[in-house]
Amino acid sequence: MTLESLLIFLLVGGIAGWVAGILVRGRGHGIVTNIVVGVIGAFIGGFLFTELGITTGGLLGSLIMATVGAIILLLILRALKKAT
């Protein structure tokens, strides 16, 4: 992985985490947490999209996939927090 692709990956993760935070909580979580949520969301979204047979292409497709995964992650974390 080149430095450029790593930076793009982190940028997409940060934006996806921020958008997911706004949609789920009404605000973001902070830059580091947004990136972590977005990166984990990208893995979740990639897995789910593959299982459902949905293909995405390009930067916008990756951003959508990561955002959907990040939203799912935040909803799961919210449910776990309410259960405890």
WOJORA-V996407 format. One record per residue. RES is the residue in one letter. OMEGA is omega as a letter, one per 20 degrees, with the letter a starting at -180 (none if undefined). D_LAST is the distance of its C-alpha to the last C-alpha in Angstrom with 1 decimal. Layout:
BEGIN
((RES/OMEGA/D_LAST) (RES/OMEGA/D_LAST))
END
This chain:
BEGIN
((M/r/39.6) (T/r/41.7) (L/r/40.6) (E/a/41.1) (S/r/38.8) (L/r/36.1) (L/r/36.4) (I/r/36.3) (F/r/33.2) (L/r/31.4) (L/r/32.8) (V/r/31.6) (G/r/28.1) (G/r/28.1) (I/r/29.3) (A/r/27.0) (G/r/23.9) (W/r/25.4) (V/r/26.2) (A/r/22.7) (G/r/21.2) (I/a/23.7) (L/a/23.1) (V/a/19.3) (R/a/18.8) (G/r/22.4) (R/r/23.1) (G/a/23.2) (H/a/21.2) (G/a/24.2) (I/a/26.7) (V/r/25.2) (T/r/21.8) (N/r/23.6) (I/a/25.7) (V/r/22.9) (V/a/21.0) (G/r/24.4) (V/r/25.5) (I/r/22.5) (G/r/22.8) (A/r/26.5) (F/r/25.8) (I/r/23.3) (G/r/25.9) (G/r/28.7) (F/a/27.4) (L/a/26.6) (F/r/29.9) (T/r/31.8) (E/r/30.3) (L/r/31.2) (G/r/34.6) (I/r/34.3) (T/r/36.3) (T/r/36.2) (G/r/38.9) (G/a/39.4) (L/a/37.4) (L/r/36.3) (G/r/35.1) (S/r/33.1) (L/r/31.6) (I/a/30.6) (M/r/29.2) (A/r/27.1) (T/r/25.9) (V/r/24.8) (G/r/23.0) (A/r/21.3) (I/r/20.3) (I/r/18.7) (L/a/16.9) (L/r/15.6) (L/r/14.6) (I/r/12.7) (L/r/10.9) (R/r/10.2) (A/r/8.9) (L/r/6.5) (K/r/5.5) (K/a/5.5) (A/a/3.8) (T/none/0.0))
END
